[in-house]
Amino acid sequence: MPDLILGIAAYYHDSAAALIVDGVPVAAAQEERFSRVRHDSAFPARAIRYCLDEAGVTLDDVSAVAYYEDPELKWRRVLTTFAGAAPGGFASFRDTLPAWLKWKRRTADVVRGELAGLGLGRVPELHVRRHHESHAASAFYPSPYESAAVLCIDGVGEWATTTLWHGRGTELKAVSEIRFPHSLGLLYSAFTYFCGFKVDSGEYKLMGLAPYGKPRYARLIREKLIDVKPDGSFRLHMEYFEYLRGQVMTGRGFEQLFGGPRRAPEGPLTEREFDLAASVQQVTEEVVLLLAKHAREVTGERHLVMAGGVALNCVSNGKIINAGVFDEVWVQPAAGDAGGALGAALAVASDRGARRDHLGNGTDGMTGSLLGPAFDDEEIAAYLDGQGVPYTRLTPEELARRTAAELADGKIVGWFQGRMEFGPRALGARSILGDPRDPVMQSAMNLKIKFRESFRPFAPSVLAEDAKDYFELHQESPYMLVVTGVSPAQRIETEGGDGDVSGLDLLKVQRSTIPAVTHVDHSARVQTVTAERNAPYHRLLTEFKERTGCSVLVNTSFNVRGEPIVATPAEAYACFMRTDIDRLAVGNFLLFKEDQPAWQEETDWRDEIPLD
């Protein structure tokens, strides 16, 4: 009988479920994709139902359930934190205590009750794993390496904020840890908050903002906020942070240190925010690189695998790779808390004797992270016909050719194919695509499609075999988790450099032959695409190359600001119709905006976005 283990992450942010069969991930999804609540923290009932349905099983068939952190241990940390902060943290303690006393400290019992309430069979035995163990398991067990150093960095789990592990075969052993309140993730979140973005979701905005500024506060951060040792271990100077005493990250100490109050959310961005972002990004990269070097020294391993929220900092990942500390680096595509559901299940599977059979295949065990729901052509046609939507039905080969032609003609395409991605990145299954050679494409997608800040960069997808022609990339990057430089051969150097241009005006400078995916520092967050991981997307890129000579496409997630990535054909069509997306390729159906009954001709978005 196959051994089925259900993993669950819930009640903080990015709730998720994952199903493992004999140690192999077969289904995984975030609850937000079903509830349509961004970063949904609720019990992942819909995600669990999906995972079981995908495998054609019920809870009666599941051997065990794994929960991604230890609630009792976390409760002890909360109590200790409040006691240490007294009397300053009383207001926060008063607001938080009732939930802990009522249900949070007995989360395991709550999870059992929720599972029983699904009516999907008996509730299996529940195993509680520690937060960082779940991260480490999610990174090591699906990785393509027989053995590796395992580095996990995030805000905080129960007590751990940074952990080093050593994985060999099917064994995963803890080596060292740094404990709360000293947290690199919380340091970065403090600057996220101070710059006016939302903690636990706006950190990637801060990372994207960093290249617009200069790291003029980096020395101040090192002197006043964090004490870093040569091995990467660190301590924060807690008098500058408020998260021990209240429910905000920073207060008066930060304001005095950095020349005024925090930026108001949605307020104008100033040079200070650009420079703060650049400064904390630089310090973060320095600490992560020291931690990676220490991991190499302690374990002796040639490969590094990573998870935890800080592992989503693609720029620091690129710094590790470019430094040559390890031969290769592999990052769990669902590196944040959602991936904890997968990791907890993998940890239990390993305890029960699961093997890592994918190692013989020369690839990782994530199936391209395409672990979410799919819709066949019959289901898609039923929706389109039911709505009276006009479309053209094509073969897969015809769809790739026609879509490539539309992209080459400057059209923006919604691309909805196969199984949905697990994790925060769109990987060519639920993506919005564009021509990277178009100098106004970046602004168009941000302002007219995504409805988000103009400074946000877009990522390129590239045929893996052609990646070195476009990027300074020294290994594969299938999950869009590595930032590297655009190849000098593709760069366009302006006479005199940027001169007096600064801030968001840097957006107006064309820097390469693929300007839509080249950030202001000549960098790009690269996804390498192979036919083995994603055949439809590889086919499209190949056709685009045949037509244009360019192996690259702009790839951003199929959603608008504030909403999760689309999960169904209905959601894809709704997003298509309320944005300036020109074409929708959903399954083997190609839809043209001007053919749609509700479409009204408007001014071309290209006329509204001047080059200078």
DRENZAKE-402902 format. One record per residue (C-alpha): residue number from 0; x negated, y, z negated. Coordinates in steps of 0.1 Angstrom, whole numbers, always signed. Layout:
REC   num      xx      yy      zz
REC   NUM       X       Y       Z
...
This chain:
REC   num      xx      yy      zz
REC     0      +0      +0      +0
REC     1     -13     +35      +8
REC     2     -22     +57     -22
REC     3      -2     +89     -20
REC     4     -11    +119     -42
REC     5      +8    +152     -43
REC     6     -12    +183     -53
REC     7      +5    +214     -66
REC     8      -7    +250     -73
REC     9     +18    +274     -88
REC    10     +27    +303    -111
REC    11      -1    +327    -104
REC    12      -3    +336     -67
REC    13      -2    +317     -34
REC    14     +17    +286     -46
REC    15     +12    +256     -24
REC    16     +16    +219     -21
REC    17      -6    +192      -4
REC    18      -2    +155      +2
REC    19     -32    +131      +3
REC    20     -29     +96     +17
REC    21     -59     +73      +8
REC    22     -80    +104      +3
REC    23     -70    +120     +36
REC    24     -51    +153     +37
REC    25     -20    +148     +58
REC    26      +1    +178     +50
REC    27      -4    +211     +31
REC    28     +13    +245     +31
REC    29     +18    +276     +11
REC    30     +52    +283      -4
REC    31     +53    +318     +11
REC    32     +56    +304     +46
REC    33     +90    +289     +37
REC    34    +103    +315     +11
REC    35     +90    +345     +32
REC    36     +78    +361      -1
REC    37     +42    +372      +5
REC    38     +18    +354     -19
REC    39     +48    +336     -35
REC    40     +39    +324     -70
REC    41     +71    +303     -76
REC    42     +72    +266     -79
REC    43     +65    +253     -43
REC    44     +97    +233     -39
REC    45    +100    +240      -2
REC    46     +63    +232      +5
REC    47     +67    +199     -15
REC    48     +97    +190      +5
REC    49     +78    +197     +37
REC    50     +48    +176     +27
REC    51     +70    +146     +18
REC    52     +91    +149     +49
REC    53     +60    +152     +71
REC    54     +48    +118     +58
REC    55     +83    +103     +58
REC    56     +82     +95     +21
REC    57     +99    +105     -12
REC    58     +85    +109     -47
REC    59     +92     +72     -52
REC    60     +63     +65     -28
REC    61     +39     +90     -45
REC    62     +14     +74     -69
REC    63      +4    +106     -88
REC    64      +9    +143     -90
REC    65     -21    +166     -95
REC    66     -18    +201    -110
REC    67     -45    +225    -101
REC    68     -54    +240    -136
REC    69     -51    +232    -173
REC    70     -24    +254    -189
REC    71     -34    +246    -225
REC    72     -70    +256    -219
REC    73     -58    +287    -201
REC    74     -35    +296    -230
REC    75     -65    +294    -254
REC    76     -84    +318    -233
REC    77     -55    +342    -232
REC    78     -52    +341    -270
REC    79     -89    +345    -275
REC    80     -90    +374    -251
REC    81     -61    +393    -268
REC    82     -77    +386    -302
REC    83    -110    +400    -291
REC    84     -94    +431    -276
REC    85     -73    +439    -306
REC    86     -59    +464    -314
REC    87     -64    +479    -279
REC    88     -47    +451    -260
REC    89     -15    +450    -281
REC    90      +8    +464    -255
REC    91      -3    +439    -229
REC    92      -1    +411    -255
REC    93     +34    +421    -263
REC    94     +44    +420    -227
REC    95     +27    +388    -219
REC    96     +32    +367    -250
REC    97     +69    +358    -245
REC    98     +63    +340    -212
REC    99     +34    +320    -227
REC   100     +54    +310    -257
REC   101     +85    +302    -237
REC   102     +70    +281    -208
REC   103     +35    +290    -195
REC   104     +16    +270    -221
REC   105     +36    +239    -213
REC   106     +35    +244    -175
REC   107     +29    +206    -171
REC   108     +63    +199    -186
REC   109     +79    +227    -164
REC   110     +64    +211    -133
REC   111     +78    +177    -142
REC   112    +112    +192    -147
REC   113    +110    +210    -114
REC   114    +100    +178     -96
REC   115    +129    +160    -112
REC   116    +153    +187    -101
REC   117    +143    +182     -64
REC   118    +163    +149     -64
REC   119    +137    +132     -43
REC   120    +130    +102     -66
REC   121    +113     +95     -98
REC   122     +86    +119    -111
REC   123     +51    +102    -108
REC   124     +24    +105    -135
REC   125     +11    +141    -137
REC   126     -26    +147    -138
REC   127     -39    +181    -149
REC   128     -73    +192    -134
REC   129     -93    +222    -143
REC   130     -91    +252    -119
REC   131    -127    +252    -108
REC   132    -128    +214    -105
REC   133     -99    +218     -81
REC   134    -118    +244     -61
REC   135    -150    +223     -61
REC   136    -131    +191     -50
REC   137    -114    +211     -22
REC   138    -148    +222      -9
REC   139    -168    +190     -12
REC   140    -146    +160      -4
REC   141    -134    +173     +30
REC   142    -168    +187     +39
REC   143    -188    +171     +67
REC   144    -217    +163     +43
REC   145    -226    +132     +24
REC   146    -242    +154      -3
REC   147    -242    +191      -9
REC   148    -245    +219     -34
REC   149    -210    +232     -43
REC   150    -205    +269     -53
REC   151    -172    +282     -65
REC   152    -167    +319     -73
REC   153    -133    +336     -81
REC   154    -116    +359    -106
REC   155    -110    +334    -134
REC   156     -95    +299    -139
REC   157     -92    +288    -175
REC   158    -125    +301    -186
REC   159    -149    +296    -157
REC   160    -154    +324    -131
REC   161    -184    +310    -113
REC   162    -194    +273    -112
REC   163    -222    +252     -96
REC   164    -216    +216     -88
REC   165    -235    +188     -71
REC   166    -216    +165     -48
REC   167    -230    +131     -37
REC   168    -210    +105     -19
REC   169    -177    +104     -39
REC   170    -192    +119     -71
REC   171    -189    +155     -81
REC   172    -208    +167    -111
REC   173    -207    +201    -129
REC   174    -241    +218    -132
REC   175    -235    +252    -147
REC   176    -209    +279    -151
REC   177    -204    +316    -159
REC   178    -174    +324    -181
REC   179    -147    +350    -184
REC   180    -147    +380    -188
REC   181    -179    +381    -167
REC   182    -165    +377    -132
REC   183    -178    +387     -98
REC   184    -142    +382     -84
REC   185    -128    +406    -110
REC   186    -156    +431    -103
REC   187    -146    +432     -67
REC   188    -109    +433     -77
REC   189    -116    +463     -99
REC   190    -129    +482     -69
REC   191    -100    +470     -49
REC   192     -76    +485     -75
REC   193     -97    +517     -79
REC   194     -96    +522     -41
REC   195     -58    +520     -41
REC   196     -53    +485     -28
REC   197     -33    +456     -44
REC   198     -53    +431     -65
REC   199     -52    +395     -53
REC   200     -43    +405     -18
REC   201     -61    +437      -9
REC   202     -97    +425     -14
REC   203    -100    +417     +23
REC   204     -90    +454     +31
REC   205    -119    +465      +9
REC   206    -142    +442     +28
REC   207    -130    +456     +61
REC   208    -135    +492     +48
REC   209    -171    +487     +37
REC   210    -188    +492     +71
REC   211    -173    +527     +73
REC   212    -193    +539     +43
REC   213    -227    +540     +28
REC   214    -237    +521      -4
REC   215    -246    +552     -23
REC   216    -230    +538     -55
REC   217    -248    +505     -54
REC   218    -275    +515     -78
REC   219    -249    +529    -102
REC   220    -230    +496    -101
REC   221    -262    +477    -109
REC   222    -271    +501    -137
REC   223    -237    +506    -154
REC   224    -214    +477    -144
REC   225    -233    +445    -139
REC   226    -265    +430    -152
REC   227    -278    +404    -127
REC   228    -306    +379    -134
REC   229    -329    +364    -108
REC   230    -309    +332    -107
REC   231    -277    +351     -99
REC   232    -262    +347    -134
REC   233    -247    +380    -145
REC   234    -228    +399    -172
REC   235    -204    +428    -168
REC   236    -205    +458    -191
REC   237    -169    +455    -203
REC   238    -166    +490    -216
REC   239    -159    +502    -180
REC   240    -131    +476    -174
REC   241     -95    +476    -187
REC   242     -84    +440    -178
REC   243     -92    +428    -213
REC   244     -70    +454    -229
REC   245     -42    +460    -205
REC   246     -26    +450    -172
REC   247     -47    +474    -150
REC   248     -82    +468    -138
REC   249     -99    +502    -145
REC   250     -94    +533    -166
REC   251    -111    +564    -177
REC   252    -146    +549    -177
REC   253    -144    +541    -140
REC   254    -130    +576    -133
REC   255    -159    +593    -151
REC   256    -184    +570    -134
REC   257    -171    +576     -99
REC   258    -160    +612     -99
REC   259    -122    +612    -104
REC   260     -90    +591    -106
REC   261     -83    +560     -85
REC   262     -69    +566     -50
REC   263     -31    +564     -50
REC   264     -17    +534     -31
REC   265     -11    +545      +5
REC   266     -29    +578      -1
REC   267     -54    +592     +23
REC   268     -88    +574     +25
REC   269    -118    +596     +17
REC   270    -155    +592     +20
REC   271    -156    +581     -16
REC   272    -135    +550      -9
REC   273    -156    +542     +22
REC   274    -188    +544      +0
REC   275    -173    +526     -30
REC   276    -163    +497      -7
REC   277    -198    +496      +9
REC   278    -214    +497     -25
REC   279    -195    +469     -42
REC   280    -198    +448     -10
REC   281    -235    +452     -10
REC   282    -238    +442     -47
REC   283    -215    +412     -42
REC   284    -236    +400     -13
REC   285    -268    +403     -34
REC   286    -253    +383     -63
REC   287    -238    +356     -41
REC   288    -271    +352     -22
REC   289    -290    +348     -55
REC   290    -265    +322     -67
REC   291    -269    +303     -34
REC   292    -307    +304     -37
REC   293    -304    +291     -73
REC   294    -280    +263     -61
REC   295    -306    +252     -35
REC   296    -334    +251     -62
REC   297    -313    +232     -87
REC   298    -297    +206     -65
REC   299    -324    +203     -38
REC   300    -296    +200     -12
REC   301    -298    +212     +24
REC   302    -261    +219     +27
REC   303    -238    +243      +7
REC   304    -200    +241      +4
REC   305    -179    +268     -11
REC   306    -144    +276     -24
REC   307    -128    +301     -47
REC   308    -114    +336     -38
REC   309    -149    +351     -33
REC   310    -156    +324      -7
REC   311    -131    +343     +15
REC   312    -156    +372     +16
REC   313    -167    +363     +51
REC   314    -195    +389     +51
REC   315    -213    +374     +21
REC   316    -209    +340     +37
REC   317    -226    +353     +68
REC   318    -255    +367     +46
REC   319    -261    +332     +31
REC   320    -262    +316     +66
REC   321    -285    +343     +81
REC   322    -309    +341     +51
REC   323    -315    +304     +60
REC   324    -312    +293     +24
REC   325    -294    +262     +36
REC   326    -293    +243     +69
REC   327    -256    +247     +70
REC   328    -227    +262     +50
REC   329    -191    +249     +50
REC   330    -163    +269     +34
REC   331    -129    +254     +25
REC   332    -104    +271     +49
REC   333     -79    +274     +20
REC   334    -106    +287      -4
REC   335     -82    +306     -26
REC   336     -57    +293     -51
REC   337     -35    +276     -25
REC   338     -64    +253     -18
REC   339     -64    +243     -54
REC   340     -33    +221     -47
REC   341     -54    +202     -21
REC   342     -85    +200     -44
REC   343     -66    +187     -74
REC   344     -51    +159     -53
REC   345     -85    +151     -38
REC   346    -100    +150     -73
REC   347     -74    +125     -85
REC   348     -78    +105     -53
REC   349    -116    +103     -59
REC   350    -110     +90     -94
REC   351     -88     +63     -79
REC   352    -115     +51     -55
REC   353    -107     +71     -23
REC   354    -135     +70      +3
REC   355    -146     +98     +26
REC   356    -142     +80     +59
REC   357    -143    +112     +80
REC   358    -181    +113     +74
REC   359    -186     +87    +101
REC   360    -169    +109    +126
REC   361    -193    +138    +125
REC   362    -167    +163    +115
REC   363    -149    +176     +84
REC   364    -118    +161     +69
REC   365     -94    +191     +73
REC   366     -81    +183    +108
REC   367     -88    +218    +118
REC   368     -67    +229     +88
REC   369     -37    +224    +110
REC   370     -17    +207     +82
REC   371     +16    +226     +83
REC   372     +49    +220    +101
REC   373     +52    +217    +139
REC   374     +82    +220    +162
REC   375     +86    +199    +194
REC   376     +99    +213    +226
REC   377    +134    +199    +220
REC   378    +137    +218    +188
REC   379    +124    +250    +203
REC   380    +147    +247    +233
REC   381    +177    +241    +210
REC   382    +169    +274    +192
REC   383    +163    +294    +224
REC   384    +193    +281    +242
REC   385    +215    +286    +211
REC   386    +204    +323    +210
REC   387    +208    +327    +248
REC   388    +172    +336    +251
REC   389    +158    +336    +287
REC   390    +125    +316    +291
REC   391    +103    +298    +316
REC   392     +95    +262    +307
REC   393     +60    +250    +318
REC   394     +36    +221    +314
REC   395      +8    +226    +289
REC   396     -17    +233    +318
REC   397      +7    +258    +334
REC   398     +13    +275    +301
REC   399     -24    +280    +296
REC   400     -29    +294    +331
REC   401      +1    +317    +330
REC   402      -7    +330    +295
REC   403     -44    +336    +304
REC   404     -33    +356    +334
REC   405     -10    +377    +312
REC   406     -38    +383    +287
REC   407     -62    +393    +315
REC   408     -36    +418    +327
REC   409     -37    +435    +293
REC   410      -6    +419    +277
REC   411      -4    +411    +240
REC   412      +8    +375    +234
REC   413     +24    +358    +205
REC   414     +10    +322    +204
REC   415     +30    +296    +185
REC   416     +17    +261    +191
REC   417     +15    +228    +172
REC   418     +11    +225    +134
REC   419      +8    +256    +113
REC   420     -25    +265     +97
REC   421     -31    +259     +59
REC   422     -49    +289     +44
REC   423     -49    +326     +50
REC   424     -64    +326     +85
REC   425     -46    +322    +118
REC   426     -66    +297    +138
REC   427     -48    +296    +171
REC   428     -16    +280    +160
REC   429      +3    +310    +147
REC   430     -16    +338    +163
REC   431     -12    +371    +181
REC   432     -37    +373    +210
REC   433     -52    +400    +232
REC   434     -81    +408    +256
REC   435    -112    +417    +236
REC   436    -126    +438    +265
REC   437     -98    +464    +262
REC   438    -111    +494    +242
REC   439     -77    +503    +229
REC   440     -66    +468    +219
REC   441     -78    +471    +183
REC   442     -58    +503    +176
REC   443     -28    +490    +196
REC   444     -26    +458    +176
REC   445     -30    +476    +142
REC   446      -5    +504    +148
REC   447     +20    +490    +173
REC   448     +20    +453    +164
REC   449      +8    +447    +129
REC   450     +20    +481    +115
REC   451     -11    +483     +93
REC   452     -41    +505     +85
REC   453     -60    +516    +116
REC   454     -94    +507    +101
REC   455     -87    +470     +99
REC   456    -109    +449    +122
REC   457     -98    +420    +143
REC   458    -114    +386    +147
REC   459    -126    +369    +179
REC   460    -120    +333    +188
REC   461    -146    +320    +212
REC   462    -153    +287    +229
REC   463    -177    +269    +206
REC   464    -201    +261    +235
REC   465    -203    +298    +244
REC   466    -205    +313    +209
REC   467    -243    +321    +211
REC   468    -237    +341    +243
REC   469    -216    +366    +223
REC   470    -226    +363    +186
REC   471    -257    +359    +164
REC   472    -242    +327    +151
REC   473    -264    +299    +138
REC   474    -238    +273    +132
REC   475    -201    +265    +139
REC   476    -174    +287    +123
REC   477    -142    +268    +129
REC   478    -122    +285    +101
REC   479    -130    +322    +108
REC   480    -149    +325     +75
REC   481    -182    +338     +87
REC   482    -191    +374     +97
REC   483    -221    +377    +119
REC   484    -236    +402    +144
REC   485    -224    +406    +180
REC   486    -252    +395    +203
REC   487    -276    +423    +214
REC   488    -269    +413    +250
REC   489    -232    +423    +245
REC   490    -239    +455    +226
REC   491    -235    +490    +240
REC   492    -259    +514    +223
REC   493    -248    +550    +223
REC   494    -274    +577    +229
REC   495    -285    +590    +195
REC   496    -265    +563    +176
REC   497    -234    +575    +158
REC   498    -249    +610    +152
REC   499    -225    +630    +131
REC   500    -196    +606    +135
REC   501    -184    +591    +102
REC   502    -154    +576     +85
REC   503    -125    +564    +107
REC   504    -139    +584    +136
REC   505    -163    +556    +140
REC   506    -134    +536    +155
REC   507    -136    +557    +187
REC   508    -171    +546    +195
REC   509    -172    +516    +220
REC   510    -200    +493    +207
REC   511    -199    +462    +229
REC   512    -185    +445    +260
REC   513    -159    +431    +236
REC   514    -149    +463    +217
REC   515    -116    +450    +203
REC   516    -134    +425    +180
REC   517    -166    +445    +173
REC   518    -166    +462    +139
REC   519    -183    +496    +134
REC   520    -215    +478    +122
REC   521    -216    +456    +153
REC   522    -203    +426    +133
REC   523    -174    +402    +139
REC   524    -156    +375    +119
REC   525    -159    +346    +143
REC   526    -138    +315    +150
REC   527    -154    +289    +171
REC   528    -129    +267    +190
REC   529    -132    +231    +202
REC   530    -108    +208    +220
REC   531    -111    +183    +192
REC   532     -97    +207    +166
REC   533     -72    +226    +187
REC   534     -66    +214    +222
REC   535     -40    +239    +233
REC   536     -60    +269    +221
REC   537     -92    +256    +237
REC   538     -73    +251    +269
REC   539     -61    +287    +268
REC   540     -96    +301    +261
REC   541    -110    +279    +290
REC   542     -84    +293    +314
REC   543     -91    +329    +302
REC   544    -129    +323    +309
REC   545    -121    +309    +343
REC   546    -101    +340    +352
REC   547    -122    +367    +336
REC   548    -157    +352    +328
REC   549    -151    +360    +291
REC   550    -149    +332    +266
REC   551    -134    +353    +238
REC   552     -99    +364    +227
REC   553     -87    +387    +200
REC   554     -70    +365    +173
REC   555     -49    +379    +145
REC   556     -22    +363    +124
REC   557     +13    +361    +138
REC   558     +30    +384    +113
REC   559     +34    +421    +105
REC   560     +21    +439     +74
REC   561     +36    +427     +42
REC   562     +51    +395     +56
REC   563     +37    +359     +57
REC   564     +26    +343     +89
REC   565     +56    +331    +109
REC   566     +65    +295    +104
REC   567     +94    +288    +127
REC   568    +104    +296    +163
REC   569    +132    +319    +150
REC   570    +106    +339    +130
REC   571     +83    +340    +160
REC   572    +110    +353    +182
REC   573    +121    +379    +156
REC   574     +85    +392    +153
REC   575     +82    +392    +191
REC   576    +113    +414    +194
REC   577    +106    +440    +167
REC   578     +70    +447    +177
REC   579     +52    +456    +209
REC   580     +41    +420    +216
REC   581     +46    +416    +254
REC   582     +48    +378    +258
REC   583     +57    +349    +235
REC   584     +43    +314    +242
REC   585     +62    +291    +218
REC   586     +56    +255    +225
REC   587     +57    +251    +263
REC   588     +80    +280    +268
REC   589     +69    +314    +279
REC   590     +90    +345    +272
REC   591     +88    +379    +288
REC   592     +98    +409    +267
REC   593    +114    +427    +296
REC   594    +137    +397    +302
REC   595    +152    +397    +267
REC   596    +188    +409    +263
REC   597    +180    +432    +234
REC   598    +150    +448    +251
REC   599    +150    +485    +259
REC   600    +122    +500    +280
REC   601    +100    +523    +260
REC   602     +68    +542    +266
REC   603     +39    +519    +271
REC   604     +19    +517    +239
REC   605     -13    +522    +259
REC   606      -2    +558    +267
REC   607      +1    +566    +230
REC   608     -34    +555    +220
REC   609     -60    +577    +236
REC   610     -97    +566    +238
REC   611    -109    +599    +222
